[in-house]
Amino acid sequence: MGSSMRQRGKDSWNLRVFVGWDPVARQRNYLERTVRGTRREASTALAALVLEAERLSPGAPRQSTVGALCEEWLTHATSSLSPRTVVSTRGYLDQAILPALGHVQAARLTAADLDRFYRRLLTVGGPKGPYAPATVQRVHGIIRRALGQGVRWGWISHNPAIDASPPRVPHRELRPPTPEEVVSLYAMAQSRDPALAAFLLLAASTGARRGELIALRRHDLDLSMGMLAIERGIVRVGAQALGAGHQDPPGEKGLTGCAYCRGSR
């Protein structure tokens, strides 16, 4: 619980103790008091004020749970996250983090608690079985960001996730297709579905993500300049496709009409 002592006069001191973050008003709450005496007497009064604040504020951050902190953090962070990230974070919270750690007081959570939690995810996991190391790393990232925000808000004094040891993700060597394989795949698509072949050619020549290619429209292609503008992408969140960027001009359709693109729009 943060506290401060500021001298106002020769023998006058202003004492202030942080008692919590108001999630509605988005402001810090403090318990303040002015005392007279020496610096030593003011320090003693400040220690007593800290104890008083803890007794009188059962809902103060020190008493808040990991669940309450994670929920408040996600509400705060949603506007800066992509829709897909919000949905996946919500899933990890509901399926893994909150059932195991939601009831724990945030101020009492330790790195050892987190390491035991990560080991359980690796061995037991969730409804679909043990988690892969990369998935545990994602869970760790969510916890670390939430606890980090808790430190900035004053809910906790230290982020234990910094000291935790999530599993290392085994390195997997990527083997991209050879130029010969790309040419063969393109020729096969060209004979069966020219629109799909155009999609494959764009993917191979630009290195763009699938969502970026699906979001392309005819006005993004400048044939006179030989340029293609990639300015937005489309992601699937549940059964809904969400995109960022300007909308199609009236009557204009996507760059290609292949079944792959139609099914992902």
C-alpha positions in Angstrom: 0.0 0.0 0.0 1.7 3.2 -1.2 2.2 6.0 1.3 4.0 9.4 1.4 5.0 12.0 3.9 5.4 15.7 3.0 6.5 18.5 5.2 4.2 21.5 5.1 5.7 23.7 7.8 8.3 23.7 10.5 6.5 21.1 12.6 3.6 20.2 10.2 3.4 17.1 8.0 0.9 15.9 5.4 0.5 12.1 5.4 -1.1 10.3 2.5 -1.9 6.6 2.0 -3.1 5.1 -1.3 -6.2 3.0 -0.5 -7.3 1.8 -4.0 -8.2 2.4 -7.6 -11.7 3.5 -8.3 -12.5 1.5 -11.5 -15.6 3.6 -12.2 -14.2 7.1 -11.7 -10.8 5.9 -13.0 -8.9 7.7 -10.2 -6.8 6.9 -7.2 -8.2 7.1 -3.7 -6.1 8.3 -0.8 -6.5 8.6 3.0 -4.9 11.9 4.1 -4.0 13.4 7.5 -2.1 16.4 8.8 0.0 15.9 12.0 2.3 18.1 14.0 5.7 17.1 15.5 9.1 15.9 14.5 9.9 13.8 11.5 10.2 10.7 13.7 6.8 11.3 15.2 5.3 11.9 11.7 6.8 8.6 10.5 5.2 6.8 13.4 1.9 8.5 12.6 2.3 7.4 8.9 2.8 3.8 9.9 -0.4 3.9 12.0 -2.3 5.5 9.1 -1.3 2.7 6.8 -2.7 0.1 9.3 -5.8 2.2 9.7 -6.3 2.3 5.9 -5.9 -1.5 5.7 -8.5 -2.0 8.4 -11.0 0.5 7.0 -10.7 -0.5 3.4 -11.6 -4.2 3.0 -12.1 -3.6 -0.7 -8.7 -1.9 -1.2 -6.4 -3.3 -3.8 -4.4 -5.3 -1.3 -7.6 -7.4 -0.8 -8.4 -7.7 -4.5 -8.2 -11.1 -6.2 -6.4 -12.1 -9.3 -9.8 -12.6 -10.9 -10.9 -9.0 -10.1 -7.6 -7.6 -11.4 -7.7 -9.7 -14.6 -11.3 -8.6 -15.3 -10.5 -4.9 -14.7 -7.4 -5.2 -16.9 -9.2 -6.7 -19.8 -11.9 -4.1 -19.7 -9.2 -1.4 -19.7 -7.1 -3.0 -22.5 -9.9 -4.1 -24.8 -9.9 -0.9 -26.8 -6.2 -1.4 -27.7 -6.5 -5.1 -28.6 -7.7 -6.7 -31.8 -11.1 -8.4 -31.7 -9.4 -11.8 -32.1 -7.0 -11.1 -29.2 -9.9 -10.1 -27.0 -11.8 -13.3 -27.8 -8.7 -15.5 -27.3 -7.8 -13.7 -24.0 -11.3 -14.1 -22.7 -11.1 -17.8 -23.5 -7.8 -18.3 -21.7 -9.1 -16.4 -18.7 -12.3 -18.4 -18.5 -10.8 -21.8 -19.2 -7.5 -21.7 -17.4 -6.5 -18.6 -15.4 -9.7 -17.8 -13.4 -10.6 -21.3 -12.3 -7.1 -21.9 -10.9 -6.0 -18.5 -9.7 -9.1 -16.2 -9.7 -9.7 -16.6 -6.0 -6.1 -15.9 -4.9 -5.4 -12.4 -3.5 -3.3 -10.6 -6.1 -0.9 -9.3 -3.4 -0.3 -12.8 -2.2 0.4 -14.4 -5.6 4.0 -15.6 -5.9 6.3 -16.8 -8.7 6.2 -20.2 -7.2 2.3 -20.2 -7.5 2.6 -19.4 -11.1 5.2 -22.0 -11.8 3.0 -24.7 -10.2 0.1 -23.4 -12.3 2.2 -23.7 -15.5 3.3 -27.2 -14.7 -0.3 -28.2 -14.2 -1.2 -26.8 -17.5 1.5 -28.8 -19.2 0.5 -32.1 -17.5 -3.3 -31.8 -17.0 -4.3 -28.8 -19.0 -7.9 -28.0 -19.7 -11.0 -29.6 -21.3 -9.0 -30.7 -24.4 -6.0 -32.0 -22.5 -2.5 -30.8 -21.7 -1.4 -27.4 -23.0 1.5 -27.1 -25.4 4.4 -25.0 -24.2 3.5 -22.2 -26.7 0.0 -22.1 -25.2 1.3 -21.8 -21.7 3.5 -19.0 -22.9 0.4 -17.2 -24.1 -1.3 -17.7 -20.7 1.9 -16.4 -19.0 1.8 -13.3 -21.3 -1.8 -12.5 -20.3 -1.0 -12.9 -16.6 2.1 -10.8 -16.8 0.3 -8.0 -18.6 -2.6 -8.0 -16.1 -0.3 -8.0 -13.1 1.9 -5.3 -14.7 -1.2 -3.1 -15.0 -2.0 -3.9 -11.4 1.4 -2.5 -10.3 0.8 0.7 -12.3 -2.6 1.1 -10.7 -1.2 0.4 -7.2 -3.1 -2.8 -6.7 0.1 -4.7 -6.0 3.6 -3.6 -5.3 5.4 -6.2 -7.5 4.7 -8.3 -10.5 5.5 -12.0 -9.6 5.1 -13.0 -13.3 8.5 -11.3 -13.9 10.2 -13.9 -11.7 8.2 -16.9 -12.9 9.6 -19.5 -15.3 7.1 -20.5 -18.0 8.2 -23.4 -20.2 10.5 -22.7 -23.1 8.9 -23.3 -26.6 10.9 -25.8 -28.6 12.4 -24.4 -31.7 10.8 -25.7 -34.9 12.6 -25.2 -38.1 10.3 -24.0 -40.8 10.6 -25.6 -44.3 9.0 -23.3 -46.8 8.1 -24.9 -50.2 10.7 -24.8 -52.8 10.3 -22.6 -55.9 9.6 -25.8 -57.9 6.9 -26.8 -55.5 5.3 -23.4 -55.7 5.3 -23.5 -59.5 3.8 -27.0 -59.5 1.0 -25.9 -57.1 0.3 -22.8 -59.1 0.1 -24.8 -62.4 -2.3 -27.3 -60.7 -4.5 -24.5 -59.4 -4.4 -22.7 -62.8 -5.9 -25.7 -64.5 -8.7 -26.2 -62.0 -9.5 -22.7 -60.5 -7.8 -19.7 -62.1 -9.0 -17.4 -59.3 -7.4 -19.6 -56.7 -4.2 -19.6 -58.8 -4.2 -15.8 -58.7 -4.6 -15.9 -54.9 -1.7 -18.4 -54.6 0.5 -16.2 -56.9 -0.2 -13.2 -54.7 0.6 -15.1 -51.5 3.9 -16.4 -52.9 5.1 -13.1 -54.5 4.1 -10.7 -51.7 4.4 -12.8 -48.5 1.2 -11.2 -47.2 -0.9 -12.9 -44.6 -4.1 -14.7 -45.5 -6.3 -12.1 -43.9 -4.5 -9.3 -45.8 -5.0 -11.1 -49.1 -8.6 -11.8 -48.4 -9.2 -8.1 -47.7 -7.8 -6.9 -51.0 -10.1 -5.1 -53.4 -9.8 -4.1 -57.0 -9.0 -0.5 -56.2 -5.9 -1.7 -54.3 -4.3 -2.8 -57.6 -2.7 -0.1 -59.8 -1.9 -1.8 -63.1 -0.5 1.3 -64.7 2.1 1.6 -61.9 2.4 -2.2 -61.3 1.7 -1.7 -57.6 -0.5 -3.4 -55.0 -1.5 -1.7 -51.8 -2.0 -3.9 -48.7 -3.7 -1.6 -46.2 -6.0 -3.8 -44.1 -6.7 -7.3 -43.0 -9.7 -9.5 -42.1 -9.8 -11.8 -39.1 -12.4 -14.4 -38.1 -13.8 -14.1 -34.6 -16.1 -17.0 -33.9 -18.6 -17.0 -36.8 -18.0 -13.4 -37.7 -15.4 -11.9 -40.0 -14.1 -8.5 -38.9 -11.9 -6.2 -40.9 -10.0 -2.9 -40.4 -9.8 -0.3 -43.1 -12.1 1.4 -45.5 -15.2 -0.3 -47.0 -15.6 -1.3 -50.7 -16.9 1.4 -53.0 -20.6 0.9 -54.0 -20.9 -2.1 -56.3 -17.3 -3.2 -56.0 -16.4 -6.8 -55.1 -13.2 -8.4 -53.9 -10.2 -8.9 -56.0 -10.9 -12.6 -56.7 -14.0 -14.7 -56.7 -12.5 -18.0 -55.7 -14.3 -20.2 -53.2 -11.5 -19.8 -50.7 -12.0 -16.0 -50.6 -15.8 -16.2 -50.7 -15.8 -18.5 -47.7 -13.5 -16.2 -45.7 -15.1 -12.8 -46.4 
